[in-house]
Structures are given as C-alpha cells and as structure tokens.
C-alpha cells in the first residue's frame, strides 16, 4: 500500500491531487482561523487530516533509512496532541485534581490493554525487528495522546470544527466515489482496486480502501443527524453519504449503516417502528429494482464469489488459525504476523504467499488480532474497552445530544472490528480515538457547567 506509484500515473494524475490538497489547505485555513477555537494550531492539522482522508499519505516526507522519522500528517497530529497533554498537565501551573475524578471503566480497560500490549511486544521482541517493536509501542502512546489531547481541550468550538471537517470530507469523498464508479475508476485512487461487479470497481473515495471510505461516511451521517438543524439539508446529506456507502460494495458497512440508522431513529429519535419499516422497505425495493438490470454481472462478480459464496478464503479459516494456535502462547501471543505459525497456516488457507508473509491482508478481526498478537489478557481488556465505551456513552446521550456522536462511533468501531482489524492507528481507529476524546471533553464541560451552577 505504500508504493503509491503502482496505483496511479504521476505524469497524468498529479495535478488532481495537488489541486485537492491546495483546496483543502485553503478551506482549512479559512474555517479554522475564523472560528472561536482556542486550539487553532492543533485543530488546523486535525481538520486538514480529516478532509484529505488517506490520500494525505502522499504528503509523507521520507527520510532514507529512518522509517520512524517519516513526516506524516497523522504524526504531526498526534505529536501536537501529545505536546498539548504535556503542556496542560506536567507543565501546567494549575495543580492536577485527582480527588473526586472518576476514571471511566473503559479507560481502565484501555490502560490495561496498552500495558499488556507493551509487555507482549517486549516479550516477543527477540523474534521481531526492533523498528517494529518501537512502532507498536509508539502507536499505543499516540492513540492515548489523541484521546487525552482532545479531552483536555474541552472546547466545543474545536469539536464543532472537527464535525464540520468530517461532513465536508464526506461530501467530497461521496462525489469522488460516484466519479470512480461511473466515470473514471482511478480518479484520485491511491489504494485498492477491487472489483464490484462486471467492469465496475469498488469506490474508495479519498481513501486507500473501500471500507475506510464507507465507515468514514457512516460516521459523517452521525454528525449530520446529530448537529444539523435544517431538515432538507440533513436528508440530502444522509442520502448522498448513504449512496457513497453503497458504492463501496462492502457488505459489513452496509449492515453497519442499517444498524446505525435503526438505532438512531428508534432508540434516540423514538421514531415509530411503522415508519422505519416503510422507509426500509422502500430502500430495499429500490435496491432490488436496480439489481435486476445488473443480475448477471452481480452473479459473476468478485463481490458475489468472495462474500456471498462460502470459499476457502473465508474468514472462518483465519479465526480457526488463531483458536488452534493461541494455546501455545496464551499469555503474550505471537507479537506480530511475521512468524512460522501465521505463515504456514495462512498459506494453507489462502494459497497466497503475500497473505502468508503479511505483505497484504491480516486476520480480518480486531478481536482475533488482539488475541493472536498479544494474548488472552489483551484480548479480554480490548473487548472490555470497546464494549464499555458503548455503555458509557449510551448512559450519557440523554443529558447532552453531543454524546450521541461518540456513542454511534463506538458502535461502529465495535461492530467493524468483527470482520476488519482496526487496532490503534488504522484510520478508523484514529477516528474512534478522536470521538472518544471529544466525548470525554464534552463530559468535562458538562461537569464544569454543573459546578458553576451549584456555586452560583
């Protein structure tokens, strides 16, 4: 995925990427610096990172021989947030108040997961490359920096800008997705080019893979439903983003989109079930009508063969690989995917040497990946971390509508990890960390407001 030259022609496509980055930079500058955000520098880079998706990887500046010192947009983001945490804690003149502060249980589970991950990586380090060991530890620290940096901001104008960035990015990515599906399949494409049906290719939007695109769009839908007041604009954007999700031809994202809409309208908006059934049946009728025209193409497509049919390359084989071998290293796992156990089993399951050497693909589950890589204790703590974050925000959303957003993103992350691996700095994990931090920041603001009211 890092060899971007394999996916597009610099001589003909570079102007589109440059135009996009220039547009993104100008828009970011205008919206951030005219805002009331107290953290303009940090929010500037977060905003730019969010509206440029994965294609901002093209802005990476590589230092030969020092992969850990590469200058990447994401690294700038988490370094700025890391320094923000240092500035507002260690270097702050205001004493840190620990008494009376209750750490949510999901954060406790996260701490334990990271501690165990670091131990597991160090235990397995003789069989791993030192650069990989350091990278895994740095990613864990970066994940925490994102959460606590955004939590310590406790600045709603900054959070509003993040939501605005995601919505704008989703509009752009949806438009790019439609262009990729119907006009030019390689327009702004730097990643996977997997077939959908017939001659059509799954849309990646401004991301390296179709499921990053679809999950991003679903998260944008939660922001639209929660924060926008204009009913017609809300309907238009939800429809646009939903179409963008459909163009990804990624089965799990379709399921998650349906779950998010059902949960939102029934559990949060309390919409009558009869209306939801009518809307659902109408959408299903439209999809079935469209499928009639492409029946033969869909039947012979890679989407049908890989996802609908039960092939040897199914995920059951990956999960069996983990369950059959974790008994050999139950405490600390295998550390990474470059080992004989993974190689021999994956080669047997897929017959693909790139998959077996971990050059491409993974175990297709965040939960099974945590189990295989870091052992049973890490798997349990990761499960608690993800599930308890959902419970935490499910209890708070009635007090402030803003909590709906981290609640929905937590649900997306929980379900998405069933069939994809989103550990730490995978793009969707970064979005999850951002929203967890926003939720904690909003809770901090809520507590401060309560304190002021009690004292006044």
C-alpha positions in Angstrom: 0.0 0.0 0.0 3.0 2.3 0.4 4.1 2.0 -3.2 1.6 4.6 -4.5 3.2 4.7 -7.9 1.6 1.3 -8.6 -1.9 2.8 -8.3 -1.8 5.9 -10.5 0.3 7.7 -13.0 2.2 10.8 -11.6 2.5 12.3 -15.0 -1.3 12.5 -15.7 -2.9 12.4 -12.2 -0.7 14.5 -10.0 -2.5 17.8 -10.9 -5.7 16.4 -9.4 -4.1 15.5 -6.1 -2.3 18.9 -6.0 -5.5 20.7 -6.7 -7.3 18.7 -3.9 -4.5 19.5 -1.4 -4.4 23.2 -2.2 -8.2 23.4 -2.0 -8.2 21.5 1.3 -5.4 23.8 2.7 -7.3 27.0 1.7 -10.6 25.7 3.1 -8.9 24.6 6.4 -7.2 27.9 6.9 -10.4 29.9 6.3 -12.7 27.9 8.5 -10.2 27.3 11.4 -8.8 30.8 11.7 -12.2 32.5 11.6 -13.5 30.1 14.2 -13.6 30.6 18.0 -11.4 27.6 18.7 -8.9 28.0 21.4 -6.6 25.5 19.8 -6.2 26.7 16.2 -2.8 25.1 15.5 -3.9 21.6 16.7 -7.3 21.9 15.0 -5.8 23.1 11.8 -3.8 19.9 11.3 -6.7 17.7 12.5 -9.1 19.4 10.1 -6.7 19.1 7.2 -6.1 15.4 8.1 -9.8 14.7 8.2 -10.8 16.3 4.9 -7.9 14.7 3.0 -8.7 11.1 4.0 -5.9 8.6 3.2 -4.7 10.4 0.1 -2.8 12.7 2.6 -0.3 9.8 2.7 1.1 11.3 -0.5 2.4 14.2 1.6 4.6 11.9 3.6 8.2 13.1 3.6 10.6 10.1 3.9 14.0 10.1 5.4 16.0 7.3 3.9 16.9 4.6 6.4 14.7 6.1 9.2 11.1 4.9 8.7 10.2 6.0 12.2 11.2 9.6 11.4 8.9 9.9 8.4 7.0 13.2 8.4 3.3 12.2 8.0 0.1 14.3 8.5 -1.1 11.9 11.2 2.2 12.0 13.1 2.0 15.8 13.1 -1.5 15.5 14.6 -0.6 13.1 17.4 2.7 14.9 18.2 0.8 18.2 18.6 -1.8 16.5 20.8 1.0 14.8 22.8 2.6 18.2 23.5 -0.8 19.6 24.4 -1.2 16.9 27.0 2.3 17.7 28.4 1.5 21.4 28.4 -1.8 21.0 30.2 -0.6 18.5 32.8 3.1 18.4 33.6 3.9 22.0 32.6 0.6 23.5 33.8 0.7 25.8 36.8 -2.8 24.6 37.8 -2.5 21.5 40.1 -4.0 18.3 38.7 -7.1 17.4 40.7 -7.3 13.7 41.1 -9.7 13.6 44.1 -13.3 13.4 43.0 -12.4 12.4 39.4 -13.8 9.0 38.4 -11.9 7.3 35.6 -14.5 5.5 33.3 -14.1 1.7 33.3 -13.4 1.7 29.6 -10.3 3.8 30.1 -9.2 1.4 32.8 -9.5 -1.4 30.3 -7.6 0.6 27.7 -4.8 1.2 30.1 -4.5 -2.5 30.9 -4.7 -3.4 27.2 -1.8 -1.0 26.4 0.3 -2.1 29.3 -0.2 -5.7 28.3 0.5 -4.9 24.7 3.8 -3.3 25.5 4.8 -6.3 27.7 3.8 -8.8 25.0 5.7 -6.9 22.3 8.8 -6.8 24.5 8.5 -10.5 25.4 8.3 -11.3 21.7 11.0 -8.8 20.7 13.7 -11.4 20.1 11.7 -12.6 17.1 10.7 -9.2 15.9 12.6 -6.3 14.2 13.4 -3.6 16.7 11.8 -0.9 14.5 8.5 -2.8 14.5 8.7 -3.1 18.3 9.2 0.6 18.7 6.5 1.4 16.2 3.9 -0.7 18.0 4.7 1.0 21.4 4.7 4.4 19.8 1.3 3.7 18.1 -0.2 2.8 21.5 1.1 6.1 23.0 -0.1 8.0 20.0 -3.6 6.5 20.5 -3.7 7.7 24.1 -2.3 11.2 23.0 -5.2 11.6 20.6 -7.8 10.7 23.2 -6.4 12.8 26.1 -5.3 15.7 23.9 -8.9 16.2 22.7 -10.3 15.5 26.1 -8.1 18.2 27.7 -9.2 20.7 25.1 -12.7 20.8 26.5 -13.6 23.3 23.8 -16.8 22.9 21.9 -15.9 25.3 19.0 -12.9 23.0 18.4 -15.2 19.9 18.4 -17.7 21.6 16.1 -14.9 22.2 13.6 -13.9 18.5 13.7 -17.5 17.6 12.9 -17.6 20.2 10.1 -14.4 18.7 8.7 -15.8 15.2 8.7 -19.0 16.3 7.0 -17.1 18.3 4.3 -14.7 15.4 3.8 -17.7 13.1 3.4 -19.3 15.3 0.8 -16.0 15.3 -1.2 -15.5 11.6 -0.7 -19.0 10.8 -1.8 -18.6 12.8 -5.0 -15.2 11.2 -5.7 -16.9 7.8 -5.1 -19.5 8.4 -7.7 -16.9 9.6 -10.2 -14.9 6.5 -9.5 -17.9 4.2 -10.1 -19.4 5.8 -13.2 -16.7 8.0 -14.9 -13.1 7.2 -14.1 -12.4 4.3 -11.7 -8.9 5.6 -11.0 -9.8 9.2 -10.2 -8.0 10.2 -7.0 -7.4 6.5 -6.3 -4.2 5.5 -4.5 -5.1 2.2 -3.0 -7.1 -1.0 -3.6 -8.9 -1.5 -7.0 -11.1 -4.4 -6.1 -13.9 -5.4 -8.5 -17.5 -4.8 -7.6 -19.5 -6.4 -10.5 -18.9 -6.5 -14.2 -16.3 -3.9 -15.2 -17.1 -1.8 -12.1 -14.6 -1.2 -9.3 -15.5 -0.6 -5.7 -15.2 3.1 -4.8 -12.6 4.2 -2.3 -13.4 7.9 -2.4 -10.4 9.7 -0.9 -9.2 6.6 1.0 -6.9 3.7 0.2 -9.6 1.1 0.6 -13.4 0.9 0.3 -14.2 0.1 3.9 -12.3 3.2 5.2 -14.4 5.2 2.9 -17.7 3.6 3.9 -17.1 3.8 7.6 -16.0 7.4 7.4 -19.2 8.2 5.6 -21.3 6.5 8.2 -19.5 8.5 10.9 -20.3 11.6 8.9 -24.0 10.6 8.9 -24.0 10.5 12.7 -22.7 14.1 12.7 -25.3 15.2 10.2 -28.2 13.6 12.2 -27.0 15.0 15.5 -25.8 18.5 14.7 -27.6 19.8 11.6 -30.9 21.7 12.1 -32.0 22.1 8.5 -34.3 19.2 7.8 -33.9 19.2 4.0 -30.1 19.6 4.1 -30.0 16.7 6.6 -32.0 14.4 4.3 -29.9 15.4 1.3 -26.6 14.7 3.0 -27.7 11.4 4.6 -28.9 10.3 1.1 -25.6 11.4 -0.5 -23.5 9.7 2.1 -25.6 6.5 2.0 -25.1 6.3 -1.7 -21.4 6.7 -1.1 -21.5 3.8 1.3 -23.4 1.6 -1.3 -20.7 2.3 -3.9 -18.1 0.7 -1.7 -19.8 -2.7 -2.2 -18.6 -3.7 1.3 -21.1 -5.9 3.0 -20.3 -5.1 6.6 -20.5 -1.4 6.0 -24.0 -1.9 4.5 -25.0 -3.8 7.7 -23.5 -1.1 10.0 -25.2 1.7 8.0 -28.6 -0.1 8.6 -27.9 -0.7 12.3 -26.8 2.9 12.9 -29.9 4.3 11.2 -32.2 1.9 13.0 -30.6 2.6 16.4 -30.7 6.4 15.8 -34.2 6.7 14.7 -35.8 4.1 17.1 -33.5 4.4 20.2 -32.6 8.1 20.0 -35.3 9.9 17.9 -38.0 7.5 19.0 -39.4 7.3 15.5 -42.4 4.9 15.2 -41.4 1.4 14.1 -44.1 1.5 11.3 -42.3 4.5 9.7 -39.0 2.8 9.9 -40.4 -0.4 8.3 -41.9 1.7 5.5 -38.6 3.5 4.9 -36.6 0.3 5.0 -39.0 -1.5 2.6 -38.8 1.5 0.2 -35.0 1.4 0.2 -35.0 -2.4 -0.3 -37.4 -2.1 -3.2 -35.1 0.5 -4.9 -32.1 -1.8 -4.5 -33.9 -4.8 -5.8 -35.2 -2.8 -8.8 -31.6 -1.7 -9.6 -30.2 -5.2 -9.2 -32.5 -6.6 -11.9 -30.6 -4.6 -14.5 -27.2 -6.0 -13.4 -28.2 -9.5 -12.3 -25.8 -11.4 -14.5 -22.9 -9.0 -13.7 -23.5 -9.3 -10.0 -23.8 -13.1 -10.1 -20.4 -13.4 -11.8 -18.7 -10.6 -9.8 -15.9 -11.0 -7.3 -18.2 -9.4 -4.7 -20.6 -12.4 -5.0 -17.9 -15.0 -5.3 -15.9 -13.7 -2.3 -18.7 -12.6 0.0 -21.8 -14.5 -0.8 -20.3 -17.9 -1.6 -18.5 -19.9 1.0 -14.9 -20.1 -0.2 -11.7 -21.5 1.2 -10.6 -17.9 1.6 -13.3 -17.2 4.2 -12.7 -15.6 7.5 -13.6 -18.8 9.4 -10.2 -20.1 8.4 -8.4 -17.1 9.8 -10.3 -17.4 13.1 -9.6 -21.1 13.3 -5.9 -20.3 12.8 -6.0 -18.1 16.0 -8.0 -20.5 18.1 -6.0 -23.6 17.1 -2.6 -21.9 17.9 -3.2 -19.4 20.8 -2.9 -22.3 23.3 0.9 -22.4 22.5 1.3 -18.7 23.6 -1.8 -17.8 25.6 -0.3 -15.1 27.8 1.6 -12.9 25.3 0.6 -14.1 21.9 2.9 -14.0 18.9 3.8 -10.3 18.8 3.3 -9.8 15.0 2.2 -11.7 11.9 5.7 -12.5 10.6 6.1 -15.9 12.2 6.0 -19.5 11.0 2.7 -20.2 12.6 1.0 -17.4 10.7 2.9 -18.1 7.5 2.2 -21.9 7.3 -1.5 -21.6 8.2 -2.3 -18.6 6.1 -0.5 -20.2 3.1 -2.6 -23.3 3.6 -5.8 -21.3 3.9 -5.4 -18.8 1.1 -2.6 -20.2 -1.1 -1.4 -16.7 -1.4 2.2 -16.0 -0.4 1.7 -12.3 0.0 -1.0 -13.0 2.5 1.1 -15.6 4.3 4.1 -13.2 4.7 1.7 -10.4 6.0 2.7 -8.3 3.0 -1.0 -7.8 2.4 -4.1 -8.6 4.5 -4.5 -9.6 8.1 -6.7 -11.7 10.3 -9.8 -9.7 9.5 -10.9 -9.1 13.1 -9.7 -6.7 15.7 -10.6 -9.1 18.4 -8.9 -12.1 17.0 -5.9 -10.0 16.1 -5.6 -8.8 19.7 -5.8 -12.4 20.8 -3.2 -13.7 18.4 -0.8 -10.8 18.7 -0.9 -10.1 22.4 -2.5 -13.0 24.2 -5.7 -13.7 26.2 -5.4 -10.9 28.8 -5.0 -8.3 26.0 -8.0 -9.8 24.1 -10.2 -9.6 27.2 -9.1 -6.0 28.0 -9.7 -4.9 24.4 -13.2 -6.4 24.5 -14.0 -4.6 27.7 -12.5 -1.3 26.4 -14.7 -1.4 23.2 -17.9 -2.6 24.8 -17.7 -0.4 27.9 -17.2 2.7 25.8 -20.6 2.0 24.1 -22.2 1.5 27.5 -20.6 4.7 28.9 -22.0 6.9 26.1 -25.3 5.1 26.0 -25.9 6.4 29.6 -24.9 9.9 28.8 -26.5 10.8 25.4 -29.8 11.8 27.1 -28.1 14.5 29.1 -26.4 16.1 26.0 -27.2 15.4 22.4 -23.5 15.6 21.6 -22.9 12.3 23.3 -24.8 10.6 20.5 -21.8 11.0 18.2 -19.2 9.2 20.3 -21.9 6.6 21.1 -22.5 5.9 17.4 -18.8 5.9 16.6 -18.2 3.4 19.4 -20.9 1.1 18.0 -19.4 1.4 14.5 -15.9 0.5 16.0 -17.3 -2.4 18.0 -19.1 -3.9 15.0 -16.5 -3.0 12.4 -13.8 -4.9 14.4 -15.8 -8.2 14.0 -14.6 -8.6 10.4 -11.8 -6.0 10.0 -8.8 -5.1 12.1 -8.8 -1.6 13.4 -6.1 -1.5 16.1 -4.7 1.8 17.1 -3.5 3.9 14.1 -5.6 2.3 11.4 -7.7 5.2 10.0 -10.9 4.1 11.6 -9.2 3.6 15.0 -7.9 7.2 14.7 -11.5 8.4 14.2 -12.6 6.3 17.1 -9.9 7.9 19.4 -10.9 11.4 18.2 -14.5 10.8 19.1 -13.7 9.1 22.4 -11.7 12.2 23.3 -14.5 14.5 22.1 -17.0 12.7 24.3 -14.7 12.9 27.3 -14.2 16.6 26.6 -17.9 17.3 26.4 -18.4 15.4 29.7 -15.7 17.7 31.2 -17.6 20.8 30.0 -20.8 19.3 31.4 -19.3 18.8 34.8 -17.8 22.3 34.9 -21.2 23.8 34.0 -22.8 21.9 36.8 -20.2 23.1 39.2 -20.7 26.7 38.2 -24.5 26.4 38.6 -24.1 24.8 42.0 -21.7 27.6 43.2 -23.8 30.5 41.7 
